[in-house]
Amino acid sequence: MLTTKNRSESLRETIEEMIAVGEFRPGQHLDETDLAIKFGVSRTPVREALIQLASMGIVVTRPRRGTVVAEIGPRQLVEMFEVMAELEAMCGRLAARRMSGEEHASLLAAHQACMEARDAQDPDTYFYMNEAFHGAIYEGSHNAFLAAQAQSLQRRLRPYRRLQLRVRDRLKVSYQEHDGVVQAIIAGDSELAADLLRQHVTVQGQRFVDLIASLQQLTAMPEPQHIYN
C-alpha cells in the first residue's frame, strides 16, 4: 500500500514529467483540486508534491495566484545554460579520469540508444536516451555533489532541451557531438571531453535563435480552462 509520502513523490515525478513534455506550460496555474481529481487522490499528496517541485524551482507559489509552472525569461535561460555548460564540462573532465570499464560500457550503450533514436527520427525517444547519456557522465564523474548539481539544473531545463531536439537536424548534430565526447572520455582526454561538452551545451549563434523560438513556443499556447479535461 502506498504511503502519503510515496504518493506525493510519485505525483511529483508525474507532474514534473508533464511539465517537461509541455503538457503543463510555463506560467500555467496548477490547482490542487483539479490535480487531485485528475490523479484520483486527496489534496494532501498533491500539496506535498507541489511543495517538492517548488523547492526544485520547477513551480512557483505566488500570492493570490497559487502555484504556477515556473517561467524563465530569455536572459535567465541563457544564463542557466551557461552554468549547465560548465557543470557538464566539469563532469566530463572528471569522467575521463575516473570512469571504469563497466561505466564506459554503460556510456556506449546510451550512445547506441541515441543513435537508434536518431536513425528513427524520434525526438521524444532521443530526449530520454540523451538524458541517460548525460546521466552516465554525471555518475562517471564520481563526484556526488557535482552530479547532484548537474542533475538539478538539468531537470529545470528539461522542457527547453526537449524542444531544442525538434529543431531541424538537431538529432544528427547532437549525436555527432556525443560521439566526440565518448571518444574523448574513453581515451582519457579530460580537457577535450570538457571542451566538447561545454560546446555541446552552450547556447550561442543559431542555437540561441532556436532556443528563443522554443521559449516562445512554450509560452504561446492558450491555457486550458481545467487541467483535468
Residue pairs with C-beta under 8 A, 6 or more apart in sequence:
2 10
4 44
4 45
4 48
5 48
7 41
7 45
8 44
8 45
8 46
8 48
8 49
8 52
9 49
9 52
11 35
11 39
11 41
11 45
11 46
11 48
11 49
12 48
12 49
12 52
12 53
14 39
15 24
15 30
15 35
15 49
15 50
15 53
16 53
16 56
16 58
16 155
18 24
19 58
19 59
19 69
19 158
19 159
20 158
20 159
20 162
21 124
21 159
21 162
22 159
22 162
22 163
22 218
22 221
24 30
24 69
24 227
25 69
25 218
25 219
25 221
25 223
26 69
26 70
26 71
26 72
26 159
26 218
26 219
27 68
27 69
27 71
27 219
27 223
28 68
28 69
28 223
28 227
29 65
29 66
29 67
29 68
29 223
30 50
30 59
30 66
30 67
30 68
30 69
30 227
31 66
31 227
32 43
32 46
32 47
32 50
32 66
32 67
33 43
34 226
34 227
34 228
35 46
35 50
35 227
35 228
36 42
36 43
36 46
37 228
38 227
38 228
39 46
50 59
50 61
50 67
53 59
54 60
54 61
54 67
56 152
56 155
56 156
57 70
57 156
58 69
58 70
58 155
58 156
59 67
59 68
59 69
59 70
60 67
60 68
60 69
60 70
60 71
61 67
62 68
70 156
71 219
72 80
72 156
72 160
72 215
74 212
74 215
77 157
77 160
77 203
77 211
77 215
78 203
78 208
78 211
80 153
80 156
80 157
81 157
81 201
81 202
81 203
81 211
82 202
82 203
83 153
84 150
84 153
84 154
84 157
84 201
85 197
85 198
85 199
85 200
85 201
85 202
86 198
87 146
87 149
87 150
87 153
88 134
88 137
88 150
88 197
88 198
88 200
88 201
89 194
89 195
89 197
89 198
90 141
90 146
90 194
91 137
91 138
91 140
91 141
91 143
91 146
91 147
91 150
91 197
92 137
92 141
92 181
92 184
92 185
92 190
92 193
92 194
92 196
92 197
93 190
93 191
93 193
93 194
94 140
94 141
94 142
94 143
94 146
94 190
95 103
95 137
95 140
95 141
95 142
95 185
95 193
96 184
96 185
96 187
96 188
96 189
96 190
96 192
96 193
96 194
97 188
97 190
98 140
98 141
98 142
99 107
99 140
99 185
103 136
103 139
103 140
104 185
104 186
106 136
107 133
107 136
107 137
107 140
107 182
107 185
107 186
108 182
110 129
110 132
110 133
110 135
110 136
111 133
111 178
111 179
111 182
113 129
113 132
113 133
114 126
114 129
114 130
114 133
114 174
114 175
114 178
115 175
116 129
117 123
117 125
117 126
117 129
117 171
118 126
118 171
118 172
118 174
118 175
121 171
123 162
123 165
123 166
123 170
123 171
126 165
126 171
126 174
127 161
127 162
127 165
130 161
130 165
130 174
131 154
131 158
133 178
134 150
134 154
135 151
137 181
137 185
137 197
138 146
138 147
138 150
138 151
139 147
140 185
141 147
154 161
159 218
160 211
160 214
160 215
160 218
163 214
163 217
163 218
164 170
164 207
164 210
164 211
164 214
165 171
165 174
166 214
167 210
167 214
170 210
174 200
177 196
177 199
177 200
178 200
180 192
180 196
181 193
181 196
181 197
181 200
184 192
184 193
184 196
185 193
203 211
